[in-house]
Amino acid sequence: THTHTHTHTTTQKVALPLLHKLEATYLLWFTFYTKLPKPHRYTLGLRLDDLMVEVIEATAVARFTAQAEKLPFIVSAISKLDTVNLLLSILWKTKSLEQPRYLELAKKLDEVGKMLGGWKNQMATPKTNSPDVTSGESQTTGMTANE
């Protein structure tokens, strides 16, 4: 149980601030989204909105998924975030989104991307002498914590 608590705590330290940042970023986006010109509001804007929700969803799912299964959700969130950034850039280049709004949102998305990237690297990096959460064994010794 100690191992599970440590893993759970590490995930909480990454996931909670990330989810808060995603929520704040989405709320900012939403204020811009509602003011987009109609031709883009219902095309690029709608798709961008859907993708932002999917990033939040993938991150939330990763938070509550078993340690060994988190990585695909984190990678999915990163991929969707890359598409969000591309669509946002198109909105700015077509003058559907003013530069100050674009820069404000791009900065927040960059912070989210760095947080997701850090979490991905943390999940992808094998830890030496760290307990295997599924079996309670150390990866290097094969012994359980009680031995």
C-alpha positions as CSV (number, residue, x, y, z in Angstrom):
1,T,0.0,0.0,0.0
2,H,2.9,2.4,0.6
3,T,4.0,2.0,-3.0
4,H,0.6,2.7,-4.3
5,T,0.3,5.8,-2.1
6,H,3.6,7.1,-3.4
7,T,2.7,6.5,-7.0
8,H,-0.8,8.1,-6.4
9,T,0.9,11.1,-4.7
10,T,3.3,11.6,-7.6
11,T,0.4,11.5,-10.1
12,Q,-1.6,14.0,-8.0
13,K,1.4,16.4,-7.9
14,V,1.5,16.4,-11.7
15,A,-2.2,16.0,-12.6
16,L,-3.9,18.4,-10.3
17,P,-2.0,21.5,-11.3
18,L,-2.2,20.4,-14.9
19,L,-6.0,20.1,-14.7
20,H,-6.2,23.5,-13.0
21,K,-4.1,25.0,-15.8
22,L,-6.2,23.3,-18.5
23,E,-9.4,24.6,-16.9
24,A,-8.1,28.2,-16.7
25,T,-6.9,27.9,-20.3
26,Y,-10.2,26.6,-21.5
27,L,-12.1,29.3,-19.7
28,L,-9.9,31.9,-21.4
29,W,-10.4,30.2,-24.8
30,F,-14.1,30.2,-24.3
31,T,-14.2,34.0,-23.9
32,F,-12.4,34.3,-27.3
33,Y,-14.4,31.5,-28.9
34,T,-17.7,33.2,-28.4
35,K,-16.4,36.3,-30.2
36,L,-14.9,34.6,-33.3
37,P,-16.3,35.6,-36.6
38,K,-19.1,33.3,-37.6
39,P,-17.3,31.7,-40.6
40,H,-14.6,30.4,-38.2
41,R,-16.7,30.0,-35.0
42,Y,-18.6,27.0,-36.4
43,T,-15.6,25.5,-38.2
44,L,-12.1,25.9,-36.8
45,G,-13.4,27.4,-33.6
46,L,-15.8,24.5,-33.0
47,R,-13.1,21.9,-33.8
48,L,-10.6,23.7,-31.6
49,D,-13.1,23.8,-28.8
50,D,-13.8,20.1,-29.1
51,L,-10.1,19.3,-29.1
52,M,-9.5,21.4,-26.0
53,V,-12.2,19.4,-24.2
54,E,-10.6,16.2,-25.4
55,V,-7.2,17.3,-24.0
56,I,-8.9,17.9,-20.6
57,E,-10.7,14.5,-20.9
58,A,-7.5,12.6,-21.7
59,T,-5.7,14.3,-18.9
60,A,-8.4,13.5,-16.4
61,V,-8.6,9.9,-17.5
62,A,-4.8,9.6,-17.2
63,R,-5.1,10.9,-13.7
64,F,-7.3,8.1,-12.6
65,T,-5.8,5.3,-14.7
66,A,-3.5,2.7,-13.4
67,Q,0.2,3.8,-13.5
68,A,1.1,1.3,-16.3
69,E,-1.8,2.5,-18.5
70,K,-1.4,6.3,-18.2
71,L,1.1,6.9,-21.0
72,P,-1.3,6.4,-24.0
73,F,-3.7,9.0,-22.5
74,I,-0.9,11.5,-21.9
75,V,0.4,11.0,-25.4
76,S,-3.1,11.5,-26.8
77,A,-3.5,14.7,-24.8
78,I,-0.2,16.0,-26.2
79,S,-1.2,15.1,-29.8
80,K,-4.5,16.9,-29.5
81,L,-2.8,19.9,-27.9
82,D,-0.5,20.1,-30.9
83,T,-3.5,20.2,-33.2
84,V,-5.1,22.9,-30.9
85,N,-1.9,25.0,-31.4
86,L,-2.0,24.6,-35.1
87,L,-5.7,25.5,-35.4
88,L,-5.1,28.5,-33.1
89,S,-2.3,29.7,-35.3
90,I,-4.6,29.5,-38.4
91,L,-7.2,31.5,-36.6
92,W,-4.6,34.2,-35.8
93,K,-3.1,34.1,-39.4
94,T,-6.6,34.6,-40.9
95,K,-7.2,37.5,-38.5
96,S,-10.1,35.7,-36.8
97,L,-8.2,36.0,-33.5
98,E,-6.4,39.2,-32.5
99,Q,-2.7,39.0,-31.8
100,P,-2.9,39.8,-28.0
101,R,-5.6,37.1,-27.5
102,Y,-3.6,34.6,-29.6
103,L,-0.4,35.4,-27.6
104,E,-2.2,35.1,-24.3
105,L,-3.7,31.7,-25.2
106,A,-0.5,30.4,-26.9
107,K,1.4,31.1,-23.7
108,K,-1.0,29.2,-21.6
109,L,-1.1,26.3,-24.1
110,D,2.7,26.2,-24.1
111,E,2.7,25.9,-20.3
112,V,0.2,23.1,-20.5
113,G,2.4,21.4,-23.2
114,K,5.4,21.6,-20.9
115,M,3.5,20.1,-18.1
116,L,2.2,17.3,-20.3
117,G,5.6,16.7,-21.7
118,G,7.1,16.5,-18.2
119,W,4.5,14.0,-17.1
120,K,5.1,11.9,-20.3
121,N,8.8,11.8,-19.6
122,Q,8.2,10.9,-16.0
123,M,6.0,8.0,-17.1
124,A,8.3,6.9,-19.9
125,T,11.5,6.9,-17.9
126,P,12.1,3.5,-16.2
127,K,13.0,4.1,-12.6
128,T,15.7,2.0,-11.1
129,N,15.1,0.6,-7.7
130,S,11.5,1.8,-7.9
131,P,8.8,-0.5,-6.8
132,D,6.7,-2.2,-9.4
133,V,3.2,-1.0,-8.5
134,T,1.4,-4.0,-10.0
135,S,3.4,-6.7,-8.1
136,G,4.9,-4.8,-5.2
137,E,8.4,-6.0,-6.3
138,S,11.5,-4.0,-6.9
139,Q,12.4,-3.9,-10.6
140,T,16.1,-4.5,-9.8
141,T,16.0,-7.1,-7.0
142,G,12.7,-8.9,-7.6
143,M,12.1,-8.7,-3.8
144,T,8.9,-7.4,-2.3
145,A,8.9,-4.5,0.1
146,N,8.3,-6.9,3.0
147,E,11.4,-9.1,2.4
